[in-house]
Amino acid sequence: MIHAIERAPLVITLSVLALALSACTSNPGASAPTSKSAPATTQPPADSELMLPDADAPHLCGQVSALEGIRYRSDWEHDQGLIDDVEYSSRVAAIEDGWRYMVVGGTDVSPAIKDAQQALASGGIGYENTQFQRAVGDVAGACDVAGACDEAGSLVSVSALPGQGG
């Protein structure tokens, strides 16, 4: 004889199965073809409506600040053994994509970012790519001159984070 406690899982399973089957068959006309045409669907907005056609300087400086913060933190975590080589490589690839596909626009900061993108293409974001490091410094300078860092509420320069002595 099966006790009530032992039957509970069976009862629950059968109840869920019955509900699922009844949901599938509760509206038999839902899947049957009809002669009526389907209602018109709304087209999604064109790509130009989804993305800003032009980025402003605070937005650009904020993006660069975020990318540099992730790079700095990833380097530190990798050096400390908190992330392995595979995770580190994945983060580096994502950071490089962030730089590569950044919407640059036509701001006072844009030429410096374009220079950084070109330097990235020639050697990645590693510290051995001195051309990229110099270009990132130029972006930080352009952001400061434009007042964009203050407006964005971020800094392109990154220093020690909490847990790193900062």
Biotite code that builds the C-alpha atoms (Angstrom):
import biotite.structure as struc

atoms = struc.array([
    struc.Atom([0.000, 0.000, 0.000], chain_id="A", res_id=1, res_name="MET", atom_name="CA", element="C"),
    struc.Atom([1.363, 3.457, -0.936], chain_id="A", res_id=2, res_name="ILE", atom_name="CA", element="C"),
    struc.Atom([1.241, 6.118, 1.773], chain_id="A", res_id=3, res_name="HIS", atom_name="CA", element="C"),
    struc.Atom([0.081, 9.656, 1.014], chain_id="A", res_id=4, res_name="ALA", atom_name="CA", element="C"),
    struc.Atom([3.603, 11.069, 1.402], chain_id="A", res_id=5, res_name="ILE", atom_name="CA", element="C"),
    struc.Atom([4.978, 8.613, -1.131], chain_id="A", res_id=6, res_name="GLU", atom_name="CA", element="C"),
    struc.Atom([2.155, 9.403, -3.582], chain_id="A", res_id=7, res_name="ARG", atom_name="CA", element="C"),
    struc.Atom([2.635, 13.194, -3.441], chain_id="A", res_id=8, res_name="ALA", atom_name="CA", element="C"),
    struc.Atom([5.376, 13.349, -6.118], chain_id="A", res_id=9, res_name="PRO", atom_name="CA", element="C"),
    struc.Atom([3.330, 11.103, -8.393], chain_id="A", res_id=10, res_name="LEU", atom_name="CA", element="C"),
    struc.Atom([0.201, 13.208, -7.901], chain_id="A", res_id=11, res_name="VAL", atom_name="CA", element="C"),
    struc.Atom([2.120, 16.422, -8.573], chain_id="A", res_id=12, res_name="ILE", atom_name="CA", element="C"),
    struc.Atom([3.719, 14.995, -11.696], chain_id="A", res_id=13, res_name="THR", atom_name="CA", element="C"),
    struc.Atom([0.379, 13.761, -13.044], chain_id="A", res_id=14, res_name="LEU", atom_name="CA", element="C"),
    struc.Atom([-1.271, 17.106, -12.250], chain_id="A", res_id=15, res_name="SER", atom_name="CA", element="C"),
    struc.Atom([1.422, 19.048, -14.115], chain_id="A", res_id=16, res_name="VAL", atom_name="CA", element="C"),
    struc.Atom([1.182, 16.662, -17.050], chain_id="A", res_id=17, res_name="LEU", atom_name="CA", element="C"),
    struc.Atom([-2.621, 16.990, -17.150], chain_id="A", res_id=18, res_name="ALA", atom_name="CA", element="C"),
    struc.Atom([-2.416, 20.790, -17.069], chain_id="A", res_id=19, res_name="LEU", atom_name="CA", element="C"),
    struc.Atom([0.184, 20.825, -19.827], chain_id="A", res_id=20, res_name="ALA", atom_name="CA", element="C"),
    struc.Atom([-1.886, 18.540, -22.033], chain_id="A", res_id=21, res_name="LEU", atom_name="CA", element="C"),
    struc.Atom([-5.060, 20.506, -21.428], chain_id="A", res_id=22, res_name="SER", atom_name="CA", element="C"),
    struc.Atom([-3.266, 23.719, -22.335], chain_id="A", res_id=23, res_name="ALA", atom_name="CA", element="C"),
    struc.Atom([-2.157, 22.166, -25.603], chain_id="A", res_id=24, res_name="CYS", atom_name="CA", element="C"),
    struc.Atom([-5.668, 21.002, -26.481], chain_id="A", res_id=25, res_name="THR", atom_name="CA", element="C"),
    struc.Atom([-7.827, 23.686, -24.859], chain_id="A", res_id=26, res_name="SER", atom_name="CA", element="C"),
    struc.Atom([-8.063, 25.755, -28.030], chain_id="A", res_id=27, res_name="ASN", atom_name="CA", element="C"),
    struc.Atom([-8.084, 23.299, -30.925], chain_id="A", res_id=28, res_name="PRO", atom_name="CA", element="C"),
    struc.Atom([-8.796, 26.079, -33.434], chain_id="A", res_id=29, res_name="GLY", atom_name="CA", element="C"),
    struc.Atom([-5.631, 27.918, -32.471], chain_id="A", res_id=30, res_name="ALA", atom_name="CA", element="C"),
    struc.Atom([-3.437, 25.815, -34.716], chain_id="A", res_id=31, res_name="SER", atom_name="CA", element="C"),
    struc.Atom([-5.966, 25.043, -37.411], chain_id="A", res_id=32, res_name="ALA", atom_name="CA", element="C"),
    struc.Atom([-5.518, 27.009, -40.627], chain_id="A", res_id=33, res_name="PRO", atom_name="CA", element="C"),
    struc.Atom([-8.119, 29.635, -41.379], chain_id="A", res_id=34, res_name="THR", atom_name="CA", element="C"),
    struc.Atom([-8.967, 31.662, -44.429], chain_id="A", res_id=35, res_name="SER", atom_name="CA", element="C"),
    struc.Atom([-8.526, 34.890, -42.482], chain_id="A", res_id=36, res_name="LYS", atom_name="CA", element="C"),
    struc.Atom([-5.275, 36.723, -43.006], chain_id="A", res_id=37, res_name="SER", atom_name="CA", element="C"),
    struc.Atom([-2.992, 37.291, -40.075], chain_id="A", res_id=38, res_name="ALA", atom_name="CA", element="C"),
    struc.Atom([-3.036, 40.764, -38.559], chain_id="A", res_id=39, res_name="PRO", atom_name="CA", element="C"),
    struc.Atom([-0.341, 43.069, -39.846], chain_id="A", res_id=40, res_name="ALA", atom_name="CA", element="C"),
    struc.Atom([2.774, 43.081, -37.739], chain_id="A", res_id=41, res_name="THR", atom_name="CA", element="C"),
    struc.Atom([4.672, 46.192, -36.884], chain_id="A", res_id=42, res_name="THR", atom_name="CA", element="C"),
    struc.Atom([8.111, 46.328, -38.453], chain_id="A", res_id=43, res_name="GLN", atom_name="CA", element="C"),
    struc.Atom([10.974, 46.925, -36.049], chain_id="A", res_id=44, res_name="PRO", atom_name="CA", element="C"),
    struc.Atom([12.626, 50.313, -36.389], chain_id="A", res_id=45, res_name="PRO", atom_name="CA", element="C"),
    struc.Atom([15.442, 50.586, -38.902], chain_id="A", res_id=46, res_name="ALA", atom_name="CA", element="C"),
    struc.Atom([18.983, 50.225, -37.557], chain_id="A", res_id=47, res_name="ASP", atom_name="CA", element="C"),
    struc.Atom([19.477, 53.963, -37.861], chain_id="A", res_id=48, res_name="SER", atom_name="CA", element="C"),
    struc.Atom([16.633, 54.461, -35.385], chain_id="A", res_id=49, res_name="GLU", atom_name="CA", element="C"),
    struc.Atom([18.126, 52.008, -32.900], chain_id="A", res_id=50, res_name="LEU", atom_name="CA", element="C"),
    struc.Atom([21.596, 53.488, -32.732], chain_id="A", res_id=51, res_name="MET", atom_name="CA", element="C"),
    struc.Atom([22.469, 57.064, -32.218], chain_id="A", res_id=52, res_name="LEU", atom_name="CA", element="C"),
    struc.Atom([23.874, 58.435, -35.468], chain_id="A", res_id=53, res_name="PRO", atom_name="CA", element="C"),
    struc.Atom([26.465, 60.332, -33.503], chain_id="A", res_id=54, res_name="ASP", atom_name="CA", element="C"),
    struc.Atom([27.979, 59.790, -30.084], chain_id="A", res_id=55, res_name="ALA", atom_name="CA", element="C"),
    struc.Atom([28.652, 62.749, -27.843], chain_id="A", res_id=56, res_name="ASP", atom_name="CA", element="C"),
    struc.Atom([31.959, 63.280, -26.043], chain_id="A", res_id=57, res_name="ALA", atom_name="CA", element="C"),
    struc.Atom([30.729, 62.343, -22.525], chain_id="A", res_id=58, res_name="PRO", atom_name="CA", element="C"),
    struc.Atom([29.341, 59.077, -23.873], chain_id="A", res_id=59, res_name="HIS", atom_name="CA", element="C"),
    struc.Atom([32.619, 58.263, -25.627], chain_id="A", res_id=60, res_name="LEU", atom_name="CA", element="C"),
    struc.Atom([34.712, 59.081, -22.572], chain_id="A", res_id=61, res_name="CYS", atom_name="CA", element="C"),
    struc.Atom([32.418, 56.976, -20.412], chain_id="A", res_id=62, res_name="GLY", atom_name="CA", element="C"),
    struc.Atom([32.824, 54.034, -22.788], chain_id="A", res_id=63, res_name="GLN", atom_name="CA", element="C"),
    struc.Atom([36.600, 54.370, -22.811], chain_id="A", res_id=64, res_name="VAL", atom_name="CA", element="C"),
    struc.Atom([36.630, 54.635, -19.030], chain_id="A", res_id=65, res_name="SER", atom_name="CA", element="C"),
    struc.Atom([34.572, 51.449, -18.713], chain_id="A", res_id=66, res_name="ALA", atom_name="CA", element="C"),
    struc.Atom([36.791, 49.543, -21.156], chain_id="A", res_id=67, res_name="LEU", atom_name="CA", element="C"),
    struc.Atom([39.971, 50.665, -19.429], chain_id="A", res_id=68, res_name="GLU", atom_name="CA", element="C"),
    struc.Atom([38.521, 49.769, -16.030], chain_id="A", res_id=69, res_name="GLY", atom_name="CA", element="C"),
    struc.Atom([37.670, 46.266, -17.229], chain_id="A", res_id=70, res_name="ILE", atom_name="CA", element="C"),
    struc.Atom([41.142, 45.907, -18.739], chain_id="A", res_id=71, res_name="ARG", atom_name="CA", element="C"),
    struc.Atom([42.881, 47.030, -15.565], chain_id="A", res_id=72, res_name="TYR", atom_name="CA", element="C"),
    struc.Atom([40.740, 44.812, -13.337], chain_id="A", res_id=73, res_name="ARG", atom_name="CA", element="C"),
    struc.Atom([41.210, 41.821, -15.677], chain_id="A", res_id=74, res_name="SER", atom_name="CA", element="C"),
    struc.Atom([44.978, 42.272, -15.709], chain_id="A", res_id=75, res_name="ASP", atom_name="CA", element="C"),
    struc.Atom([45.055, 42.414, -11.915], chain_id="A", res_id=76, res_name="TRP", atom_name="CA", element="C"),
    struc.Atom([42.740, 39.415, -11.472], chain_id="A", res_id=77, res_name="GLU", atom_name="CA", element="C"),
    struc.Atom([44.822, 37.391, -13.938], chain_id="A", res_id=78, res_name="HIS", atom_name="CA", element="C"),
    struc.Atom([48.060, 38.344, -12.194], chain_id="A", res_id=79, res_name="ASP", atom_name="CA", element="C"),
    struc.Atom([46.535, 37.307, -8.845], chain_id="A", res_id=80, res_name="GLN", atom_name="CA", element="C"),
    struc.Atom([45.374, 33.950, -10.238], chain_id="A", res_id=81, res_name="GLY", atom_name="CA", element="C"),
    struc.Atom([41.708, 34.848, -9.750], chain_id="A", res_id=82, res_name="LEU", atom_name="CA", element="C"),
    struc.Atom([40.954, 34.162, -13.429], chain_id="A", res_id=83, res_name="ILE", atom_name="CA", element="C"),
    struc.Atom([42.645, 31.677, -15.715], chain_id="A", res_id=84, res_name="ASP", atom_name="CA", element="C"),
    struc.Atom([44.207, 32.252, -19.134], chain_id="A", res_id=85, res_name="ASP", atom_name="CA", element="C"),
    struc.Atom([41.023, 31.300, -20.995], chain_id="A", res_id=86, res_name="VAL", atom_name="CA", element="C"),
    struc.Atom([38.836, 33.753, -19.071], chain_id="A", res_id=87, res_name="GLU", atom_name="CA", element="C"),
    struc.Atom([41.486, 36.443, -19.402], chain_id="A", res_id=88, res_name="TYR", atom_name="CA", element="C"),
    struc.Atom([41.731, 35.927, -23.169], chain_id="A", res_id=89, res_name="SER", atom_name="CA", element="C"),
    struc.Atom([37.952, 36.122, -23.436], chain_id="A", res_id=90, res_name="SER", atom_name="CA", element="C"),
    struc.Atom([37.889, 39.434, -21.575], chain_id="A", res_id=91, res_name="ARG", atom_name="CA", element="C"),
    struc.Atom([40.696, 40.843, -23.723], chain_id="A", res_id=92, res_name="VAL", atom_name="CA", element="C"),
    struc.Atom([38.776, 39.874, -26.866], chain_id="A", res_id=93, res_name="ALA", atom_name="CA", element="C"),
    struc.Atom([35.621, 41.564, -25.528], chain_id="A", res_id=94, res_name="ALA", atom_name="CA", element="C"),
    struc.Atom([37.529, 44.743, -24.650], chain_id="A", res_id=95, res_name="ILE", atom_name="CA", element="C"),
    struc.Atom([39.105, 44.818, -28.103], chain_id="A", res_id=96, res_name="GLU", atom_name="CA", element="C"),
    struc.Atom([35.647, 44.402, -29.660], chain_id="A", res_id=97, res_name="ASP", atom_name="CA", element="C"),
    struc.Atom([34.400, 47.290, -27.524], chain_id="A", res_id=98, res_name="GLY", atom_name="CA", element="C"),
    struc.Atom([37.148, 49.510, -28.907], chain_id="A", res_id=99, res_name="TRP", atom_name="CA", element="C"),
    struc.Atom([36.849, 48.212, -32.458], chain_id="A", res_id=100, res_name="ARG", atom_name="CA", element="C"),
    struc.Atom([33.074, 48.676, -32.779], chain_id="A", res_id=101, res_name="TYR", atom_name="CA", element="C"),
    struc.Atom([32.673, 51.851, -30.737], chain_id="A", res_id=102, res_name="MET", atom_name="CA", element="C"),
    struc.Atom([30.403, 54.403, -32.408], chain_id="A", res_id=103, res_name="VAL", atom_name="CA", element="C"),
    struc.Atom([32.871, 57.254, -32.734], chain_id="A", res_id=104, res_name="VAL", atom_name="CA", element="C"),
    struc.Atom([30.820, 60.152, -34.040], chain_id="A", res_id=105, res_name="GLY", atom_name="CA", element="C"),
    struc.Atom([32.218, 63.577, -34.800], chain_id="A", res_id=106, res_name="GLY", atom_name="CA", element="C"),
    struc.Atom([33.239, 65.065, -31.459], chain_id="A", res_id=107, res_name="THR", atom_name="CA", element="C"),
    struc.Atom([36.445, 66.690, -30.231], chain_id="A", res_id=108, res_name="ASP", atom_name="CA", element="C"),
    struc.Atom([37.334, 63.302, -28.732], chain_id="A", res_id=109, res_name="VAL", atom_name="CA", element="C"),
    struc.Atom([36.628, 61.287, -31.907], chain_id="A", res_id=110, res_name="SER", atom_name="CA", element="C"),
    struc.Atom([40.022, 61.763, -33.633], chain_id="A", res_id=111, res_name="PRO", atom_name="CA", element="C"),
    struc.Atom([41.877, 60.435, -30.577], chain_id="A", res_id=112, res_name="ALA", atom_name="CA", element="C"),
    struc.Atom([39.554, 57.420, -30.401], chain_id="A", res_id=113, res_name="ILE", atom_name="CA", element="C"),
    struc.Atom([40.068, 56.725, -34.112], chain_id="A", res_id=114, res_name="LYS", atom_name="CA", element="C"),
    struc.Atom([43.830, 56.806, -33.514], chain_id="A", res_id=115, res_name="ASP", atom_name="CA", element="C"),
    struc.Atom([43.407, 54.313, -30.650], chain_id="A", res_id=116, res_name="ALA", atom_name="CA", element="C"),
    struc.Atom([41.310, 52.061, -32.893], chain_id="A", res_id=117, res_name="GLN", atom_name="CA", element="C"),
    struc.Atom([44.049, 52.101, -35.535], chain_id="A", res_id=118, res_name="GLN", atom_name="CA", element="C"),
    struc.Atom([46.711, 51.348, -32.924], chain_id="A", res_id=119, res_name="ALA", atom_name="CA", element="C"),
    struc.Atom([44.566, 48.497, -31.603], chain_id="A", res_id=120, res_name="LEU", atom_name="CA", element="C"),
    struc.Atom([44.392, 46.992, -35.090], chain_id="A", res_id=121, res_name="ALA", atom_name="CA", element="C"),
    struc.Atom([48.174, 46.904, -35.278], chain_id="A", res_id=122, res_name="SER", atom_name="CA", element="C"),
    struc.Atom([48.822, 45.118, -31.991], chain_id="A", res_id=123, res_name="GLY", atom_name="CA", element="C"),
    struc.Atom([45.922, 44.669, -29.558], chain_id="A", res_id=124, res_name="GLY", atom_name="CA", element="C"),
    struc.Atom([45.413, 46.245, -26.138], chain_id="A", res_id=125, res_name="ILE", atom_name="CA", element="C"),
    struc.Atom([48.441, 44.699, -24.449], chain_id="A", res_id=126, res_name="GLY", atom_name="CA", element="C"),
    struc.Atom([50.885, 46.948, -22.633], chain_id="A", res_id=127, res_name="TYR", atom_name="CA", element="C"),
    struc.Atom([53.588, 45.986, -25.121], chain_id="A", res_id=128, res_name="GLU", atom_name="CA", element="C"),
    struc.Atom([51.600, 47.874, -27.793], chain_id="A", res_id=129, res_name="ASN", atom_name="CA", element="C"),
    struc.Atom([53.015, 51.262, -26.854], chain_id="A", res_id=130, res_name="THR", atom_name="CA", element="C"),
    struc.Atom([51.237, 52.907, -29.780], chain_id="A", res_id=131, res_name="GLN", atom_name="CA", element="C"),
    struc.Atom([47.874, 51.866, -28.288], chain_id="A", res_id=132, res_name="PHE", atom_name="CA", element="C"),
    struc.Atom([48.912, 52.909, -24.774], chain_id="A", res_id=133, res_name="GLN", atom_name="CA", element="C"),
    struc.Atom([49.927, 56.335, -26.054], chain_id="A", res_id=134, res_name="ARG", atom_name="CA", element="C"),
    struc.Atom([46.650, 56.638, -28.001], chain_id="A", res_id=135, res_name="ALA", atom_name="CA", element="C"),
    struc.Atom([44.598, 55.815, -24.887], chain_id="A", res_id=136, res_name="VAL", atom_name="CA", element="C"),
    struc.Atom([46.517, 58.532, -23.062], chain_id="A", res_id=137, res_name="GLY", atom_name="CA", element="C"),
    struc.Atom([45.620, 60.913, -25.880], chain_id="A", res_id=138, res_name="ASP", atom_name="CA", element="C"),
    struc.Atom([41.952, 59.949, -25.530], chain_id="A", res_id=139, res_name="VAL", atom_name="CA", element="C"),
    struc.Atom([42.131, 60.723, -21.814], chain_id="A", res_id=140, res_name="ALA", atom_name="CA", element="C"),
    struc.Atom([43.679, 64.099, -22.612], chain_id="A", res_id=141, res_name="GLY", atom_name="CA", element="C"),
    struc.Atom([41.020, 64.860, -25.228], chain_id="A", res_id=142, res_name="ALA", atom_name="CA", element="C"),
    struc.Atom([38.282, 63.909, -22.760], chain_id="A", res_id=143, res_name="CYS", atom_name="CA", element="C"),
    struc.Atom([39.805, 66.238, -20.144], chain_id="A", res_id=144, res_name="ASP", atom_name="CA", element="C"),
    struc.Atom([40.137, 69.127, -22.592], chain_id="A", res_id=145, res_name="VAL", atom_name="CA", element="C"),
    struc.Atom([36.555, 68.658, -23.761], chain_id="A", res_id=146, res_name="ALA", atom_name="CA", element="C"),
    struc.Atom([35.362, 68.481, -20.149], chain_id="A", res_id=147, res_name="GLY", atom_name="CA", element="C"),
    struc.Atom([33.680, 65.234, -21.137], chain_id="A", res_id=148, res_name="ALA", atom_name="CA", element="C"),
    struc.Atom([35.022, 63.153, -18.255], chain_id="A", res_id=149, res_name="CYS", atom_name="CA", element="C"),
    struc.Atom([33.466, 65.465, -15.699], chain_id="A", res_id=150, res_name="ASP", atom_name="CA", element="C"),
    struc.Atom([30.210, 65.549, -17.637], chain_id="A", res_id=151, res_name="GLU", atom_name="CA", element="C"),
    struc.Atom([30.186, 61.746, -17.940], chain_id="A", res_id=152, res_name="ALA", atom_name="CA", element="C"),
    struc.Atom([31.100, 61.338, -14.283], chain_id="A", res_id=153, res_name="GLY", atom_name="CA", element="C"),
    struc.Atom([34.049, 59.115, -15.077], chain_id="A", res_id=154, res_name="SER", atom_name="CA", element="C"),
    struc.Atom([37.775, 59.139, -15.537], chain_id="A", res_id=155, res_name="LEU", atom_name="CA", element="C"),
    struc.Atom([39.636, 57.485, -18.379], chain_id="A", res_id=156, res_name="VAL", atom_name="CA", element="C"),
    struc.Atom([42.669, 57.016, -16.133], chain_id="A", res_id=157, res_name="SER", atom_name="CA", element="C"),
    struc.Atom([42.373, 54.053, -13.843], chain_id="A", res_id=158, res_name="VAL", atom_name="CA", element="C"),
    struc.Atom([44.202, 53.514, -10.587], chain_id="A", res_id=159, res_name="SER", atom_name="CA", element="C"),
    struc.Atom([44.164, 50.833, -7.914], chain_id="A", res_id=160, res_name="ALA", atom_name="CA", element="C"),
    struc.Atom([40.765, 49.398, -7.138], chain_id="A", res_id=161, res_name="LEU", atom_name="CA", element="C"),
    struc.Atom([39.509, 48.281, -3.722], chain_id="A", res_id=162, res_name="PRO", atom_name="CA", element="C"),
    struc.Atom([41.382, 45.142, -2.763], chain_id="A", res_id=163, res_name="GLY", atom_name="CA", element="C"),
    struc.Atom([44.413, 46.293, -4.731], chain_id="A", res_id=164, res_name="GLN", atom_name="CA", element="C"),
    struc.Atom([45.545, 48.861, -2.199], chain_id="A", res_id=165, res_name="GLY", atom_name="CA", element="C"),
    struc.Atom([43.269, 51.579, -3.638], chain_id="A", res_id=166, res_name="GLY", atom_name="CA", element="C"),
])
